[in-house]
């Protein structure tokens, strides 16, 4: 039995667990004749000792919502096939695109390199846009690959910061997606896992073929003046509102997190005790007061 997501998950209630995560998205997709082969792969949760081992090896602490997520399911994979022509042609060949909501398992949450660094890490705000500046102390981990050019990453400004979610695309371009994992997962649901929806926050924008899919099964979602975190405005019958407690951790797990953080901080202190210049804490979340 797993109890790290705000409610118990056993063999009887496992279906309810995934239904709560997916917020009724399957019922929306099933209404479209363009969608077929909806599939959900299920994974066992990660042991706390293995989560702490990952944190120790990488020198950072997972945010509480992502830690609770991995405690209940080691990754996530929800897929479906989309076809522009849902009637069977004479030759029997139907061209399809794969819709997908995916989160790497914890062993796939690997560090990403190859980005430019400067002396001081910070997040600069220019109107509604954010610019990410990284330093040698910054750490980036891949949550999932979008395509061959882009990936969704968990960004730590430094080892002690609270991470945020960004789209990292070539060449060395970062675009802000969400302040935390729960918000990003909610955005995945809101965009129905349509391929390359994450490009909506980039200057390149969503590919034309992806826009066509939105027009057919999620019209109105890509309006330029809307908040990407909002749910689609089309009819979402039987879709539940997200329960913020779904990623709430128990107190004992939170205490483990604090103890691990303290241990890492002590180790860092010992390694750098010869330095006399104190570090300035930098938040990994964009400031809303600028």
Secondary structure, DSSP 8 states (H G I E B T S, - for coil): -B-SSSS-B-TTTHHHHHHHHHTTHHHHHTT-TTEEEEEEE------HHHHHHHHHHHTS---HHHHHHHHH-S-EEEEEEEES--S--TT----EEEEEEEE--GGG--B-------SS-EEEEETTEEEEE--TT-EEEEEEE-SSSEEEEEEESSTTS--EEEEEETTTEEEEEESSHHHHHHHHHHTTT-TTGGGGGSSS-S-HHHHHHHHHHSTTTT-TTS-TTS--SS--TT-----GGGG---HHHHHHHHHHHHHHHHHHHHHTTT--S------SS--S--
